[in-house]
Amino acid sequence: MKRSQFLKSVGVALALPASFPFASSAQRLATSGGASRGNCVLVPSETPGPFPLDLTENDFFFRQDIREGREGVKLRQRVRIVGADNCEPMVNVRVNIWHCDRDGNYSGYAAMESEALTYCRGYQMTDANGECEFVTIVPGWYPGRVTHVHFQVFVSSQYSVVSQWTWPHDAVVEAVSAHPELYPAGPDPLSPEQDGVFADGFEFQMADLAWDDAAQEYVSLYEATVEGAGTSGVGYQELQRAEVFHLGQNFPNPVTTATEIPLDLKQPGEVFWALWSAEGQCVHFVDLGMMPAGRQVIRVDFAALGLPAASYLYRVEVENDRGRFTDVKRMTLAK
């Protein structure tokens, strides 16, 4: 199995149109009955900015650690995606992030002498709690912009959300001021209130930021609400795949020793499945051969595989006379 094929299956929207359906930042949706875990207010849309790249074109972008040796204070960034319809986690959706380095430069641009570089960019898939995690640095700043991160959430092959988040100004200033040797330009002179991108408000584009003394790193959580409930967004690719097979969520999840992956084959076909690490490495691959239509179960014995506790993506590919169809979901191995 080629890594590029897997990356394309993770990227559910490889050729989205230039504009996407976004909701107004003022639009508020009522929560459903019961406790709410999300803010249930749609995140304001923003432009991708002047430095977007198609992350699917480079194998390195499917990864958790996006630093590539760039200097700066280590930051462990969690991102949580919630559906506005019911304030529940959006599971198995892809999250792209990109930001500048400590000097305010973006990778991939000749004007910044970084055209062939790929630092501070990457993507992950959300877990059962709607979360994914990146390891990066606290970004720097550049004239006219407050310290910020760009992100894009791919809900389906026909719907994606682009926006940005920032952090409390005092927290960013403290992080940079505490490590002057790493940030020669000094702390960010702007506050979010002075940044034109956030002129319409940034209440729902604010992440937290705190120092973890034990781990010697900053930790942050950002939560965004997007349209939909769960992974209910359906596009052309999803409709085509649904006529061939349906891939269920493994159970139990999290896993301790073994788990089962439900697979509903609508048509007979040759079935392949694989496990991938969050850093983009294929750690297990099986050719299950031709399988008949009907309910199938893929059993995974982690005790036999000897893999470390971590999050993994499982990918199933079905090939028949209609073509090749793939789906990817995430599971967690906890020991």
C-alpha positions in Angstrom: 0.0 0.0 0.0 1.4 3.4 -1.0 1.5 6.1 1.6 0.3 8.6 -1.0 -2.9 6.6 -1.5 -3.6 6.6 2.2 -3.0 10.4 2.4 -5.5 10.9 -0.4 -8.1 8.9 1.5 -7.6 10.9 4.6 -8.0 14.1 2.7 -11.7 13.9 1.9 -11.7 17.0 -0.1 -8.7 17.2 -2.4 -10.3 19.5 -5.0 -12.7 21.8 -3.2 -14.0 24.9 -5.0 -12.4 28.2 -4.2 -15.2 29.3 -2.0 -17.0 27.4 0.7 -20.4 27.7 2.5 -19.7 29.7 5.7 -22.1 30.9 8.4 -22.0 34.5 9.7 -20.0 35.0 12.9 -23.2 36.4 14.5 -25.2 33.3 13.8 -26.1 31.4 17.0 -27.8 28.0 17.2 -29.8 26.8 20.1 -28.4 23.8 21.9 -30.3 20.5 22.1 -31.7 19.3 25.4 -29.2 18.1 28.0 -25.7 19.2 28.9 -23.7 21.0 26.2 -20.0 20.3 25.8 -19.5 22.8 23.0 -20.3 26.5 22.7 -22.6 25.7 19.8 -21.8 29.0 18.1 -20.4 28.7 14.6 -16.8 29.7 14.3 -16.4 32.9 12.1 -15.0 32.1 8.7 -11.7 33.8 7.7 -9.7 33.9 4.5 -7.0 31.2 4.2 -4.5 34.1 4.3 -1.7 34.8 1.9 0.2 31.6 2.7 -2.0 28.5 2.2 -0.7 25.4 0.5 -2.3 22.2 -0.6 -1.2 19.9 2.2 -2.2 16.8 0.4 0.7 17.2 -2.0 3.5 16.4 0.5 3.7 13.2 2.5 5.2 15.0 5.5 2.1 17.0 6.3 0.2 14.0 7.8 2.0 14.2 11.2 1.6 15.4 14.7 5.0 17.1 15.2 5.2 19.9 12.7 8.2 21.8 14.0 10.9 20.4 11.6 13.6 21.8 13.9 12.2 25.4 14.0 13.4 27.2 17.1 10.8 28.4 19.6 9.0 27.4 22.8 7.4 23.9 22.5 3.6 24.0 22.3 1.3 21.0 22.5 -1.8 22.1 20.7 -5.1 20.2 21.0 -8.0 21.1 18.7 -11.6 20.0 19.3 -14.3 20.1 16.7 -18.0 20.2 17.7 -21.1 20.0 15.5 -23.5 22.9 15.9 -26.6 20.8 15.5 -26.2 19.0 18.8 -23.0 20.3 20.4 -21.5 16.8 20.1 -17.9 15.9 18.9 -17.2 15.7 15.2 -15.5 12.3 14.9 -13.0 11.3 12.1 -12.9 14.7 10.5 -9.6 16.1 9.1 -8.0 19.2 10.6 -5.3 21.1 8.8 -3.2 23.8 10.6 -0.5 26.2 9.4 1.3 29.1 11.1 4.5 31.2 10.9 7.7 30.4 12.7 9.2 32.5 15.5 10.4 35.1 12.9 7.1 35.5 11.2 8.0 33.5 8.2 5.8 30.8 6.5 7.2 27.8 4.8 6.6 27.2 1.1 7.2 30.8 -0.2 10.1 32.1 -2.3 9.7 35.6 -1.0 10.5 34.3 2.4 13.4 32.1 1.1 11.4 29.0 2.2 9.9 27.8 -1.0 11.1 24.2 -0.6 10.4 24.0 3.1 7.4 22.6 4.9 7.7 23.6 8.6 4.7 24.5 10.8 2.1 22.8 8.6 0.3 19.5 9.1 -3.0 17.7 9.5 -4.6 15.1 11.8 -7.9 13.3 12.2 -10.2 13.8 15.2 -10.8 11.0 17.7 -13.9 9.9 19.5 -13.9 13.1 21.5 -13.6 15.3 18.4 -10.0 16.1 19.3 -6.6 15.9 17.6 -3.2 17.1 18.8 -0.2 18.8 17.2 3.3 19.4 18.6 4.7 22.7 17.4 6.1 26.0 18.7 4.5 29.2 20.0 4.4 31.2 16.7 6.0 34.6 16.3 4.4 37.6 14.7 4.8 39.9 11.7 3.7 43.5 11.1 0.0 44.0 11.1 -1.0 40.6 12.5 -1.3 39.3 16.0 0.1 35.9 16.8 -2.3 33.4 15.2 -2.8 30.0 13.6 -4.8 29.2 10.4 -6.9 26.0 10.3 -9.3 24.2 8.0 -11.8 21.5 8.9 -12.9 19.1 6.2 -16.4 17.9 7.2 -17.1 16.2 3.9 -16.0 16.2 0.3 -18.2 19.2 -0.4 -18.0 21.2 2.8 -15.0 22.7 4.6 -14.5 25.5 7.1 -11.5 27.9 7.1 -10.7 30.1 10.1 -8.0 31.3 12.5 -7.4 31.2 16.2 -5.3 33.3 18.6 -4.5 33.3 22.3 -4.9 35.8 25.1 -2.4 38.6 24.5 -1.0 38.5 28.0 -0.3 34.8 27.8 1.5 35.1 24.4 3.6 38.0 25.7 4.5 36.0 28.8 5.5 33.0 26.8 7.8 35.0 24.5 9.2 37.2 27.3 10.2 34.2 29.3 12.4 32.9 26.5 14.0 36.0 25.0 16.9 33.9 23.5 14.3 32.1 21.3 12.4 35.2 20.1 14.8 37.9 18.9 11.9 40.1 17.7 10.5 40.2 21.2 6.8 39.9 22.2 3.9 40.6 19.9 3.2 44.4 19.9 -0.4 43.9 18.9 -3.4 42.7 20.8 -6.3 40.8 19.1 -8.4 44.0 19.4 -5.9 45.8 17.1 -5.8 43.1 14.4 -8.1 43.9 11.5 -8.8 40.2 10.9 -10.4 40.0 14.3 -12.2 43.4 14.0 -15.6 41.7 14.0 -14.8 39.9 17.3 -12.7 36.9 18.4 -14.7 35.4 21.2 -15.0 32.1 19.4 -11.4 32.2 18.0 -9.6 32.3 21.3 -7.6 29.3 22.6 -6.2 28.9 26.1 -2.5 28.8 26.8 -0.7 27.6 29.9 2.8 26.4 30.9 3.2 22.8 31.9 6.1 22.8 34.3 6.4 19.0 34.4 6.5 18.6 30.6 8.5 21.8 30.1 6.1 22.9 27.3 3.1 25.1 26.7 -0.3 23.4 26.3 -3.3 24.8 24.6 -6.8 23.7 23.7 -8.9 25.4 21.0 -12.5 24.4 20.3 -14.4 25.3 17.1 -18.0 24.7 16.2 -18.9 23.9 12.6 -22.1 23.1 10.8 -23.4 19.6 11.1 -23.9 16.8 13.6 -21.3 14.2 14.0 -19.8 13.4 10.6 -23.1 13.7 8.8 -21.8 15.9 6.0 -22.3 14.0 2.7 -20.7 14.8 -0.6 -20.4 13.0 -3.9 -17.5 10.8 -2.8 -19.4 9.7 0.3 -22.5 8.8 -1.7 -20.5 6.7 -4.2 -18.7 4.8 -1.4 -22.0 4.2 0.5 -23.2 2.1 -2.4 -20.2 -0.2 -2.0 -19.5 -0.4 1.7 -20.0 1.2 5.1 -17.1 1.3 7.6 -18.1 1.4 11.3 -16.3 2.7 14.4 -14.3 0.0 16.1 -15.6 -1.4 19.5 -14.4 -1.1 22.1 -12.8 2.2 21.7 -10.4 3.0 23.4 -8.8 -0.4 23.0 -6.8 -2.2 25.7 -5.9 -5.5 24.0 -8.3 -6.3 21.1 -11.1 -4.6 19.2 -13.4 -5.3 16.3 -14.0 -3.2 13.2 -17.5 -3.6 11.6 -17.6 -3.6 7.8 -20.9 -3.7 5.9 -20.2 -4.8 2.3 -23.0 -3.8 0.0 -21.3 -5.6 -2.9 -18.6 -8.3 -3.0 -15.0 -7.0 -3.5 -11.4 -7.4 -2.6 -10.8 -5.9 0.8 -7.5 -4.4 2.2 -7.1 -2.8 5.6 -4.2 -1.1 7.4 -3.2 0.7 10.6 -1.4 4.0 10.4 0.4 5.9 13.2 -0.4 9.5 13.8 3.0 10.4 12.3 2.0 8.8 9.0 3.6 5.4 9.1 1.9 2.2 8.0 2.4 -0.1 11.0 0.2 -3.1 9.8 -1.3 -4.1 6.5 -3.5 -7.1 5.6 -4.9 -8.2 2.2 -8.2 -9.9 3.2 -8.8 -11.1 -0.4 -12.3 -11.4 -2.0 -15.1 -11.1 0.5 -18.9 -11.6 -0.1 -21.5 -8.9 0.4 -22.9 -8.8 4.0 -21.8 -8.0 7.5 -18.0 -8.5 8.1 -15.9 -8.0 11.1 -12.2 -7.2 11.1 -10.6 -8.3 14.4 -7.5 -6.5 15.6 -5.3 -8.2 18.3 -3.1 -5.4 19.6 -1.4 -7.8 22.1 -0.1 -9.8 19.1 0.9 -6.7 17.2 3.0 -5.3 20.0 2.2 -1.7 19.2 2.6 1.1 21.8 -0.3 2.9 23.3 -1.2 5.7 21.0 -3.9 6.9 18.5 -4.0 5.0 15.2 -6.0 5.5 12.0 -7.5 2.4 10.4 -8.1 2.5 6.6 -10.2 0.0 4.6 -10.1 -0.2 0.9 -12.6 -2.1 -1.2 -11.9 -2.8 -4.9 -14.5 -4.2 -7.3 -15.6 -3.7 -10.9 -16.9 -0.2 -10.0 -13.4 0.9 -8.9 -11.6 1.5 -5.6 -13.3 3.0 -2.6 -11.7 3.9 0.8 -12.6 5.2 4.2 -10.6 6.1 7.3 -11.4 6.3 11.0 -9.4 6.8 14.1 -9.0 4.5 17.2 -7.1 4.8 20.5 -5.0 2.1 22.0 -4.8 2.6 25.8 -2.7 0.3 28.0 
